[in-house]
Amino acid sequence: MVAPVSASGLAALLSDWRRGGESGYRALADRIRLLAVDGRLPTGARLPSERDLATRIGASRTTITAAFDELRASGYLETRRGSGSVIRIPGGTVDRPLGPGDGLLDFATAASPAVPGFQAATERAVGRLPAALGGTGYEFLGVPGLRAAVAQRFTERGLPTESSQILITSGAQAAIALVARSALARGDRVVVESPGYPHAYEALRGAGARLLPLPVDGDSGWDAPEAEHLLRRSAPSMAYLMPDFHNPTGRSLPGESRARLVRAAEDAGTLLVVDETTAELDIDRVGDFPPLASFASRRSSVVTVGSSSKTMWGGLRVGWIRASEDILAMLVAARPAGDLGTAVIDQLITQELLGDMASVLEHRRAEHAAARDALRATLSRLLPDWHVPHIDGGLSTWVRFDAPVSSQLAIAARARGLRIAAGPWFGIDGAFERSLRIPFAAGADATTRAVEILAEVWDGVADAPRGLEPALGAVV
Ligand SMILES: Cc1ncc(COP(=O)(O)O)c(C=O)c1O
């Protein structure tokens, strides 16, 4: 059962449907079709009534009716008396771009294969398992040895931390979702970066949050005075930020802005949730970037989320939360509604790898540097008109082009074997049609191939911004 789409939700996804001065029913139908084909309007989703949609997007009822008629005629909409109009894909369904791979080159996921040494760490962990088998295995806070190792890693990074401040979770996503549902009430305002990490938006919205966008530019990053102003003016309950190698732009918040941002959040009574999932993926970043929590004047004003998924392996599913003891107590009380702990063997493996973090990070640095260099070289050779920001770490870059065709580009690329998420996936309101996240975490060869595919389809997409039909024909 797919959830119906509200008029306001569809209006947000349709934000730029009048682009290029076209405001007729064809432009609206094209836009809805694009949303269906790239998965943002899932197959089976019921659309709002024509009247509600007309009011929301400020179009005439005639325009909406004609657009829906065209979608019905082309097989993208099915209307049944009494049950409304439902999205369809002629000849089948389309999987979401953020879904698993199926033989496609998967650039919708910015992640790397397991780090070398993973197998050996697993064997050492298995050797230590018997000592744990006498207990029940339900470790609501996490295995004590791993909590200590995570605390030590924070301390090494310049943020003194005790084991009692650490909660182990099943990945960073589970950590974000737990913080969201424990700390938020329905209707609470939450500041999020835009573009940003889509599954965090989902977790926050799922907890009832109203999201307030804080712009992050692919070149200049955050407008720090504007960020402070937004916090002080809107006094949100929470701000969810990725200050190090932000996903998708790769930008880092300058060291000198960090203290001011934390002070602004504290003054506004805002809980800062800092996602450090990508924080240790440095290639050649210049400057000093202390963890945001090191600027907190109160232990309970910042919650930090981390993960093993990007440094060690996504299949490990181990993350953590660093918070004050009182916040941790609240999280532990809320946790059983979602899960009852994280697999003990996975925690033991993570503990082993944390014991050799210098080698883990050295491997990632070399691998990502090679892929980053290949990405830059291939883009400048094959797509010289695209704007590519400076890349000094993280997992991806956020390129820009002149035409608003990111969704069409992603659809055309998929027909050539490349799964990549179009720019609008990373916005809260369907914007970013002139941007594309290109991950480089899959290594130099795969990254080069991905850019070659983008270049192969680019001319067709850029020269024919309305060229939806040929692309669709190849996809469905
Ligand atoms: C910024 C950010 N936060 C959280 C996550 C989720 O991480 P995990 O796999 O540890 O749940 C990701 C994964 O892509 C991410 O990029």
PDBQT file of the ligand as one rigid body, heavy atoms in Angstrom, charges set to zero:
ROOT
HETATM    1  C1  LIG A 501      25.354  11.792   6.008  1.00  0.00    +0.000 C 
HETATM    2  C2  LIG A 501      24.900  10.388   6.252  1.00  0.00    +0.000 A 
HETATM    3  N1  LIG A 501      24.332  10.077   7.420  1.00  0.00    +0.000 NA
HETATM    4  C3  LIG A 501      23.915   8.825   7.684  1.00  0.00    +0.000 A 
HETATM    5  C4  LIG A 501      24.029   7.831   6.748  1.00  0.00    +0.000 A 
HETATM    6  C5  LIG A 501      23.532   6.456   7.089  1.00  0.00    +0.000 C 
HETATM    7  O1  LIG A 501      24.614   5.727   7.551  1.00  0.00    +0.000 OA
HETATM    8  P1  LIG A 501      24.506   4.210   8.041  1.00  0.00    +0.000 P 
HETATM    9  O2  LIG A 501      24.796   3.365   6.855  1.00  0.00    +0.000 OA
HETATM   10  O3  LIG A 501      25.553   4.109   9.089  1.00  0.00    +0.000 OA
HETATM   11  O4  LIG A 501      23.143   3.984   8.595  1.00  0.00    +0.000 OA
HETATM   12  C6  LIG A 501      24.599   8.115   5.508  1.00  0.00    +0.000 A 
HETATM   13  C7  LIG A 501      24.694   7.081   4.492  1.00  0.00    +0.000 C 
HETATM   14  O5  LIG A 501      24.840   7.351   3.338  1.00  0.00    +0.000 OA
HETATM   15  C8  LIG A 501      25.053   9.427   5.262  1.00  0.00    +0.000 A 
HETATM   16  O6  LIG A 501      25.610   9.759   4.093  1.00  0.00    +0.000 OA
ENDROOT
TORSDOF 0
